Amino acid sequence: MCRNIRPLSNFEPPATDDEIQAAALQYVRKISGTTKPSRANAAAFERAVAEVAAASTRLLDSLVTTAPPKDREVEAAKARQRAALRYGT
Protein backbone atom coordinates (compact mmCIF):
# COMPACT_ATOMS: atom_id res chain seq x y z
CA MET A 1 0.00 0.00 0.00
CA CYS A 2 1.12 3.54 -0.62
CA ARG A 3 2.73 4.93 2.53
CA ASN A 4 0.66 8.12 2.32
CA ILE A 5 -2.68 6.34 2.38
CA ARG A 6 -3.71 5.80 5.99
CA PRO A 7 -6.44 3.57 7.40
CA LEU A 8 -9.58 5.64 7.89
CA SER A 9 -12.04 3.22 9.45
CA ASN A 10 -13.07 2.94 13.09
CA PHE A 11 -11.71 6.26 14.33
CA GLU A 12 -13.30 8.70 16.70
CA PRO A 13 -14.07 11.22 15.33
CA PRO A 14 -14.80 9.56 11.97
CA ALA A 15 -12.72 10.31 8.88
CA THR A 16 -13.43 13.70 7.38
CA ASP A 17 -14.28 14.37 3.75
CA ASP A 18 -10.85 15.99 3.39
CA GLU A 19 -9.09 12.85 4.64
CA ILE A 20 -11.08 10.67 2.27
CA GLN A 21 -10.37 13.04 -0.62
CA ALA A 22 -6.64 13.04 0.18
CA ALA A 23 -6.56 9.22 0.26
CA ALA A 24 -8.44 9.06 -3.05
CA LEU A 25 -6.00 11.52 -4.62
CA GLN A 26 -3.01 9.47 -3.41
CA TYR A 27 -4.58 6.29 -4.78
CA VAL A 28 -5.25 7.79 -8.21
CA ARG A 29 -1.75 9.29 -8.30
CA LYS A 30 -0.28 5.89 -7.48
CA ILE A 31 -2.16 3.88 -10.08
CA SER A 32 -1.84 6.54 -12.80
CA GLY A 33 1.88 6.95 -12.21
CA THR A 34 1.69 10.73 -12.11
CA THR A 35 1.25 13.38 -9.46
CA LYS A 36 -0.03 15.96 -11.91
CA PRO A 37 -1.83 14.89 -15.08
CA SER A 38 -1.47 16.64 -18.40
CA ARG A 39 -4.25 18.98 -19.48
CA ALA A 40 -5.54 16.28 -21.80
CA ASN A 41 -5.93 13.88 -18.87
CA ALA A 42 -6.95 16.36 -16.14
CA ALA A 43 -10.69 15.74 -16.44
CA ALA A 44 -10.30 11.95 -16.32
CA PHE A 45 -7.93 12.28 -13.35
CA GLU A 46 -10.32 14.51 -11.38
CA ARG A 47 -13.27 12.27 -12.24
CA ALA A 48 -11.34 9.23 -10.97
CA VAL A 49 -10.48 11.01 -7.72
CA ALA A 50 -14.15 11.92 -7.19
CA GLU A 51 -15.31 8.37 -7.93
CA VAL A 52 -12.72 6.78 -5.61
CA ALA A 53 -13.63 9.26 -2.85
CA ALA A 54 -17.33 8.47 -3.26
CA ALA A 55 -16.69 4.72 -3.18
CA SER A 56 -14.47 5.13 -0.12
CA THR A 57 -17.14 7.14 1.68
CA ARG A 58 -19.74 4.46 0.95
CA LEU A 59 -17.36 1.77 2.17
CA LEU A 60 -16.51 3.58 5.40
CA ASP A 61 -20.19 4.29 6.06
CA SER A 62 -21.13 0.63 5.63
CA LEU A 63 -18.36 -1.01 7.68
CA VAL A 64 -19.44 -2.58 10.96
CA THR A 65 -17.10 -3.45 13.81
CA THR A 66 -17.36 -4.51 17.41
CA ALA A 67 -13.93 -3.06 18.25
CA PRO A 68 -13.87 0.20 20.16
CA PRO A 69 -13.03 3.26 18.05
CA LYS A 70 -9.33 4.16 17.83
CA ASP A 71 -8.08 7.48 19.12
CA ARG A 72 -6.25 9.51 16.47
CA GLU A 73 -3.69 10.94 18.89
CA VAL A 74 -2.82 7.53 20.34
CA GLU A 75 -2.45 6.02 16.86
CA ALA A 76 -0.26 8.96 15.74
CA ALA A 77 1.97 8.50 18.79
CA LYS A 78 2.32 4.79 17.98
CA ALA A 79 3.27 5.65 14.39
CA ARG A 80 5.89 8.15 15.58
CA GLN A 81 7.34 5.52 17.92
CA ARG A 82 7.51 2.94 15.10
CA ALA A 83 9.22 5.49 12.85
CA ALA A 84 11.74 6.36 15.55
CA LEU A 85 12.63 2.68 15.94
CA ARG A 86 12.79 2.13 12.19
CA TYR A 87 14.80 5.23 11.29
CA GLY A 88 16.70 5.74 14.53
CA THR A 89 15.49 9.30 15.12
C-alpha positions in Angstrom: 0.0 0.0 0.0 1.1 3.5 -0.6 2.7 4.9 2.5 0.7 8.1 2.3 -2.7 6.3 2.4 -3.7 5.8 6.0 -6.4 3.6 7.4 -9.6 5.6 7.9 -12.0 3.2 9.5 -13.1 2.9 13.1 -11.7 6.3 14.3 -13.3 8.7 16.7 -14.1 11.2 15.3 -14.8 9.6 12.0 -12.7 10.3 8.9 -13.4 13.7 7.4 -14.3 14.4 3.7 -10.8 16.0 3.4 -9.1 12.8 4.6 -11.1 10.7 2.3 -10.4 13.0 -0.6 -6.6 13.0 0.2 -6.6 9.2 0.3 -8.4 9.1 -3.0 -6.0 11.5 -4.6 -3.0 9.5 -3.4 -4.6 6.3 -4.8 -5.3 7.8 -8.2 -1.7 9.3 -8.3 -0.3 5.9 -7.5 -2.2 3.9 -10.1 -1.8 6.5 -12.8 1.9 7.0 -12.2 1.7 10.7 -12.1 1.3 13.4 -9.5 0.0 16.0 -11.9 -1.8 14.9 -15.1 -1.5 16.6 -18.4 -4.2 19.0 -19.5 -5.5 16.3 -21.8 -5.9 13.9 -18.9 -7.0 16.4 -16.1 -10.7 15.7 -16.4 -10.3 12.0 -16.3 -7.9 12.3 -13.3 -10.3 14.5 -11.4 -13.3 12.3 -12.2 -11.3 9.2 -11.0 -10.5 11.0 -7.7 -14.1 11.9 -7.2 -15.3 8.4 -7.9 -12.7 6.8 -5.6 -13.6 9.3 -2.9 -17.3 8.5 -3.3 -16.7 4.7 -3.2 -14.5 5.1 -0.1 -17.1 7.1 1.7 -19.7 4.5 0.9 -17.4 1.8 2.2 -16.5 3.6 5.4 -20.2 4.3 6.1 -21.1 0.6 5.6 -18.4 -1.0 7.7 -19.4 -2.6 11.0 -17.1 -3.5 13.8 -17.4 -4.5 17.4 -13.9 -3.1 18.3 -13.9 0.2 20.2 -13.0 3.3 18.1 -9.3 4.2 17.8 -8.1 7.5 19.1 -6.2 9.5 16.5 -3.7 10.9 18.9 -2.8 7.5 20.3 -2.4 6.0 16.9 -0.3 9.0 15.7 2.0 8.5 18.8 2.3 4.8 18.0 3.3 5.6 14.4 5.9 8.1 15.6 7.3 5.5 17.9 7.5 2.9 15.1 9.2 5.5 12.9 11.7 6.4 15.5 12.6 2.7 15.9 12.8 2.1 12.2 14.8 5.2 11.3 16.7 5.7 14.5 15.5 9.3 15.1 
